[in-house]
Amino acid sequence: MAERCLKKQNRRNFLRDAGRYTVLALVCFVAGFAFTKRRKLLQEGNCINQGICGGCGIYEKCRLPQALSRKQVLAENLDADRNN
C-alpha cells in the first residue's frame, strides 16, 4: 500500500509536468500583464479601446472626454428627434 502512494518520477513525467507548469506560468503572466495594462490605461485616463466607443464594454460607465462627448451628442440628437 505504501508503495502505491510513492509515485516514481521518471524523465518523461518530469518533462511533461515541467512543460505543463511552464505553459500555465506563461498564461498567468500574459493575463496579469493584460490586466495591469488595462488598469494603468484607465487610471491615466487613456482609452483602452482606441476611441471606438460604440462597441466598448464599459461605455456606460466611462467618464473619459471622448465618451462623454459621444453621450452628449447622442442625447442632443435624441432630443432633436423628439422635438420634430
ABEGO torsion letter per residue (X at the ends): XAAAABBBBBAAAAAAAAAAAAAAAAAAAAAAAAAAAAAAAAAAGBBAAGGBAAABAAAAABABAAAAAAAAAAAAAAAAAAAX
